[in-house]
Amino acid sequence: MGGMNVWDAEWEVNEEQARTLIGRQFPQLSSKQVKRLGWGWDNTVFLIGDEYVFRFPRRTIAVGSIRMEGKLLPKLEAHMTIPYPKPLFYGEASDEYPAPFLGYAYVPGDFPIGLAEERRALSAETLAKFLRRLHEFPVQAALKCGVQQDHRSLTDIASRKVKLEGFLSKVVEHLSPEESGVIKAYISRLHNGKLNVDTVYNKCKKTTIYRKKPRIWRFFYYYMNKTSCLFRKTLFS
């Protein structure tokens, strides 16, 4: 099904279709309840029983990502410090549905909304440990699984530096002078230009700002998804 916008779905999957597709390829799941959890630009997501989650691509552009996840996520197991959705069921394209789809172990949880200050700090430490281990995964191994190398230009330090300075200006009121000073000093040391990806990963493993200044987690709690991978990895290394 075509759409007027690039993010419109090319294929829609409802609960009945998902039940049929899953049941035919994975008969052991045919008796389980199927419930749609939601959808985004790329995938429609269904809860299967209480144990599994299946993702069905909605657009051609999402097919490559599903295939890449199927290869990469199982290899990350040794680097995970928290539960994660490991692929267990690999659905194939068919006449009924033109794309591969994946079934993962369901990881229950809640959004971290309204947490007390102490819980937020504990969450930041858990997240920091998770990121540190995750970023130890070999870059070349990820590339072999189909991961694109810096497709968002995160190693373009000149442009990222400007964005980081903008983000810092928005949260500086939440930081102490000492904390903001540490971050400003770090940003000022960033070199302009574009870094080699291997250089970024090696640099990330050597920096210890997070261990020295544990309360700097505040900055990332507000802007975790907006900062550059270099900044994020370095602070949590």
Secondary structure, 3 states (H helix, E strand, C coil): CCCCCCCCCCCCCCHHHHHHHHHHHCHHHCCCCEEEEEECCCEEEEEECCCEEEEEECCHHHHHHHHHHHHHHHHCHHHCCCCCCCEEEEECCCCCCCCCEEEEECCCCCCCCCCCHHHHHHHHHHHHHHHHHHCCCCHHHHHHCCCCCCCCCCCEHHHHHHHHHHHHHHHHHHCCHHHHHHHHHHHHHCCCCECCHHHHHHHHHHCCHHHHCHHHHHHHHHHCCCCCHHHHHHHCC
